[in-house]
Amino acid sequence: MAKSKQDPDLHPTEMGPPVEFKATTGGNEENQTATIRCRQSPGSVPAKHIMAQALSGDASRILFDYSAQAVAMQLEVDGMWENMPIMDRQNGDMMLAVFKTLAHLDPAERQIRQTGEFTAKLEQIEKVCSMESQGTPTGERVLIKFRAKKDPLKSLSDLGCRDITLNSFKKWIGVYQEEGPTITKGLIIVSAPENGGGLSTVWRCALSAADRFMRDFVAFEPDGSNETSVENISIKHYGAESGLEAIPTIEKAVLREPDGFVVPEISDPAILEALCDQILTMDRMAVVSVNANSASEALAKVCALGVSAEKIAEVFSCSLNMRLSRRLCSTCKQPFLPHPQLLQQLGLPQTHVQELYQQYQPNPAEMGEIPPCPQCNGRGFKGRVGLFELLEVNDHIKQAIISQPNPATFHQIAEQSGMVSMRQDGVVQLAQGTTSMQELQRALA
């Protein structure tokens, strides 16, 4: 990372790491004015420092908790929160004023919820920064989420989904298969855990697996949402801002006779009912998403929305779930010889797996003498890989939807029917040296 300039005689625009901020959500003149004001503010220096650490460390979020005297700060890297040094309140306030000005928010407002966006660039790294601030009993909480302008993860394969799962999912989402008929109708559920579990990413990648060039898909999202930013899928918004209600919006879109409907994070029974009716009467496809820790839990959540069990059983096709596990750093990961009993517990043949890998463990005598790995900054992990499971419909699942719609029953039937469980998928990643035993246990907990 480029060095920062600390000379106190320098102007704020010249001090600190070479981070470039840019206001983006207003008009050209408004954006230019906000950007210039922030460059000239003393708060730009602490803002540059915290942003440089986040961008160079490939953080996904920054959390600021303001109290009367100080600001506690955390970075989320690969799904794990890391504490940062406490910042004094004066510098913290100046820094926050910079971020709020860039996002066209009111720096003086410290209680009412505010949201906005701006961009930050460090050398070749440029991210969109989505900001949310909200007053708390002790001060204010601010969350900044990062996303790349061009998402490098474009497919389920990019996320780590193996061919055995991917090919089965493509069958259900209507991609041409050499063997068997192409399925072009049914209800597909996509899920991942909440709180940064990757639902937005797996949602976009799952939809990218569909044939969106030969088939017409339309998405329905609340005003202000843009989860379905996928090529060749049109988005229809509804809500107070647009003055449109969900069901009339769907009914109007039906007149265009699309091949499929797409609804992220479904929660309204009326919307689910309308989608089921389209599947049953017009042979459409519907793809929905929910937050869930497993494919079976996702199916159970959809069943609990209030639509008749018989109708859900008739339209359900499959449930795809992803969890994220940290990848071992390819530069510093360490091989070790696993005990035969461990391999037996994992179901790995000793003849095929001679070694597993673990996070770098420094020699205590070398602590403080050897610099941290430049690839992962001493974390031992760099990036994340998806662990997947796909629950597919059969007669036993249909019967369970009607009589015992709970995750345990769904999971038991699916495994008995040959589903590759998330644990089994994780063991493959473990055997390939992608992740560690301890990290796999954490991801599956």
N, C-alpha and C positions, 0 to 999 in steps of 0.2 A: 504494500500500500504506500502511496506517496506520502512524504513527510509533511507535517503541518508546520506552519510558520508561527512562531511564538513571540516575535519582537513586539513589545508593547507600543512602540512608536508607529507601527503599521496601522493603516486604516482597517476597520473591520472587514472590508471586502477583500483584503489581502491576507488576513490572518486565518489560522486554522487549516484543517485538511482541505484539499482541492475539491470540495463538494459544491455542486451547482444546483441551486433550487430554482424552480420555475412554477409560477402560478398558471393554471391551465383551464380552469372551469368558467372563467368570465369572458367578457369581450376582449379584443386585442389590447385596447388602451388600458382597460381595467387590470388585465393580467400583467402588463408591462409596469404599471404603477406599483402594484403589489410586490412584484419581484424586485424592483429597484429599492423600495422601502425596506425590504428584508435584507438586501445586500448591505445597506448602510447602517443597519441596526447592530448595536453591540451584542444583541442576542443571537446574531448569526454565528458567532464563534462557538458557544456551547452547542448550538443546533448542528453545526458542521461536525463537531466531535462525536456526538451521539449517532448522527446519521452515518458517519464514516465507519464506525464500529459495526453498525447494523448492515450496511451494504457490503463491506469487505468480508463480514462473517456469514453472509447469505442468510440473514435472519428473515423470518416470515412476519414477525410482529414485534413492536415495542410497547411496553406498558409503563405509564407514568402514574404514580399515586402521590398526589399533593397533600401535605399536611401543613400545619401552621408554620413550621420551621424549615421543612426540607422536602425533597422530592425523591421518593424511592423509585428506582428504575429497573426494569427487567427486559431482557431480550429473549425471544423464542427462536431457537435454532434447532431445526430438525425435530420439532415437536416437544423440545425440552426447554423449560424456562431457566435462564441464568441471571443471577443477581448482578447488578452493576453498582459501582460506587455511588453512595448517596450524594445528591447535588443540593447545594444551598438554595433556599427559596428565591433569593434575588435573581440568580442566574437562571433558575428554573422558570421563573415568570417571564424573563426576557426571551428565553428560548421558546416558550409556549406561544408568546405573542407573535414570534416569527412564523411558527407553524400555522397558527390560526389566520394570520394575514395572508399567507400563501394560499390557504384553502378558502379565502373569502368568508371567514367567520368573524365574529365579534370578539376581540381579545378581552374586552372588559366583562363579557358575560361568562360567569364561572359556575352557574347553577343549571340553567336550562340545557337540555341535550342539543348538541350541534354536530353536524356531519359535513365533510367536504373532502376535496382531493387536491393534490399538487404532485409534482414530480421531483425526484432527487437523482443526481447523477454523480458518480465517483469514477473518474477515468472511463473505462469501457462499460461500467455497470450502471444501468438506468432503470429505475423502478417507479411505478405509480404508487403514491402513498395515500391510502384511504384513511381518513382521520375521523375519530368520534370522541367527543368530550362530554362529560356529564358530571354535575355537581354531586358530592357525597357528604355525609354528615361531618367528616373530618377535613374536607377540602374539595378536591376534584380528581377524577380519574380520566385519563386520556389513553386511547388505544390507537396506534397507527399500524395498519396492515399493508404489506408490500405485495405487489404483483408485477411481473414482468410485462412490458408492452407487448411482447410476442412470447406466448407461453411455449417453452421448449417441450412440454409434455403434451403431445397431440393425440396419442392413442393409448389403448389399454396395454399394449406391448411396452410402450415407453414407461408405464407405471410398474412393469414387472409381471404383468399377467401372462401366465404360461399358455402355450398353444392348446393344451387339453381343455382348459377353461374357456379360452377365447373363442375357439372354434364352436363350442357348444353354445356360447352366448350369441355368436353371429347367426346361428340357426334360428334362435328365437326372435332376434331383432330383424329378421327378414332378408338376410344376405344369402345370395344364391349358393346352394350346396350341391355338390356332384351327386351325393347320395340322399335320397328322400326328398319330399316336397319342400318348397320354400314357404316358411310360415310368415304370413303377412297380417295376422290379427292376434289379439290377446293383450293381457296386462303384464307389463314388465316393471319390476321394482329395482331401483338402484339405491344403495345405502352405504353409509360409513358412519363411524362414531361422531358425536358432536364435539364442539370446542376444538376446532382445528384438525379434525380427523380426516380431512381430505374429500368431503362430500362434493364440493364445487368442482374439484379437479376430476374425480372419477365420473361425475355426472357428464361433464363435457366430453371426456374421452369415451365413455360408453355410447353417447349419442353419435360420436364421430365414427363408431363402428357400423352404424346403419347406412344403408344405401340412400343418401339424401339427394342424389342427382336423378335417379330414376323414380323416386317416390317423394311425395310432397308432405312435409311435416310442418306443423304450426304449434308454437309454444304459447302458453298462457302464464303470465307472471304479474304480481302486484306492481303498482306504480313504483318507479324508482329502482326496481330490481332488474338485473341483467345477467342472471345465472346462465342462461342458454345462449351464450355468445359462440354459436357454432355455425359454420358456413352452411348456407342453403336451408336454414331453419328460420322461418319468420316468427317474430314475437308480437303477440297481442297483449297489451297491458290493460289492467282494470284497477279500479279503486277510486278514492275520493278525489284525487288530483285530476284524473281523466274523466270523472263523472260516469264511469261505466261499471256495471256489476259483472261478476264472473260468469254466471250462467247465460245471460243474454249475449255476452261476448263469445262464448263457446257456440251458442246456437247460431249466431251470425256467421261464424267461421265454418260451421258445418255446411253452409250453402255453397262454399267453394269446393266441397267434396275432397278434403285432404285425405291422404292415406294414413296419417298418424297424428296423434295429439301428444304433446309433451308438457308436463306440469311438474316443475321442481318443488320439492318440499310440500307435498300435498297434505292438507289438514282439514279441509272442508268436506264433510260427507256429501253435500249436494254436488260438488265438482266430481267426486269419485263416482257418484251415481250416474251423472251425465256421461262420463267416460265409459262406464260399463255398458250403458245402453247403446252407445255408438259401436262398441265392440260386438255386441250381440245382434243388433239389427242391421248394421251397415258393414260388418266385417272389417272394422278399423283396428289399428294398433294404438295403444296408449303406453307411454313411459312416464313413470312417476318416481319421486325420490322421497326418502325419509331418513332421519338420523337413527341409526341402530348399530349395535355391536356385532350382529351376525345376520346372515341371510334369513334365518328362521325368525329372529326377532323382528326384522323388517316386515316379513309377511304377517306376523301376529299383529303388528301395529296397524297395518292396512286393514286387517280383519276387524280391528276394534274401532274403526271410524264410524260404524253405524250402518253401512250398506249390508243387505241381507247376505248371510253366509253362502246360500245357494248360488247367488249371483256372482260372488267373488270366486267360488269354486269353479264356476263355468268359464270365467274369463281369464283366470290366472295362468300365466305361462312360466315365468321364472323370477328368481330374486337373486341379484348379484350384490355381494357385499365386499368391501375392501377395508382392511386395516393397514396402518403404516408402521413399518419397522425401520429403524435407522440402519443405514449401510455402514459396514466397517470401512474405515479409511484404507484404500488400496495401497497407500504408501507405507503405513506403519502397522498394519494389522499383523498379529503374531500367530503362527501355527502351533498347535499342540497335539499330542497323541491322546485321543480320548480313551477312557476306560471301556473295555468291551461291554461292561454292564450298561453304560450310558448309551452306547450304540444300539444295544438290544432294546432298551426302553424307548428309543427314538424310532425303532423299526428300520435301522440302517444296517445293511450287511457289512460285516467287518472286512470282507474281501474286496469291497468296492470303495470303502471310505477309510483311508489310512490316517487322515488328519482333519481336524476342524480348526477354526480360527477364532481368536478372541481379540478384544481391545488391547492396544499396546500397554504393557505393564512395565514401567521404568524400574530399573534396579535401584533400591533405596540408597545405595552408595553414590548413585549418579544423580540423585534428585537435586535440581537447581543448577547442575553443570551442563546438561545437554539441553539445547534449545528445543522448544516444542515443534512438533511436525508442522512444516509450513503449509501442508495440504489441508489439514483439519484443525490447525491451531492448538494441537494437543488434546482435542476432544476424543480422538480415537474413532470418530464417526464422521462421515461426510455424505450428506444427502439421505434420502429415504427410498425404500422399495415397498411396493404394495403386496400385501398378502390377501389372496382372494378365495372366495368360495361361491359356488353357483348352485342354488337349490332349484331343481327343475320339477315341473308338475308331473304327477302320475295319478293313477286312480286312488292310491293310498293317501296321497297329499290332499286330493279333493275331498275325500271322506273326512280327513282330520280337520279341514277348514270348516266343515259343517258341524262336526261333533266335538272336536277337541282343539280349538284354534289357539294353541299356546306354543312358545318357542321350543320347549323340550320335546314335545311330540313331533313337531315338524323336523327338528334336527335328527331325531332318532330314525324317523322314516327315511329321510334323505340319505343318511349314512348307510343304512341297510340297502338302499337303492343304488349305492355306488358313488355318492357325492364325494369329491375330494375336499375334505374339510380344511378349514383355515390352518389348523395345526399341521396337517399333512403338507400343505403348501409351504408353511414356514419351515418345516424340517428339510424340504428340498432346498430352500434358500440357505439354510444352515449348512447342509452338505456341500453346497457350491461355494461356500466361503463368503457369501454376501453379507451375512449377519452373524451375531454371536448367540450363544446359548442364553446368556443373561438378558440380552436385548429381546430375544424372541419371547422369553418368559414375560418380560415387561409388556411387550406389545399385545400378547394374548391374554393378559390378566383381566 
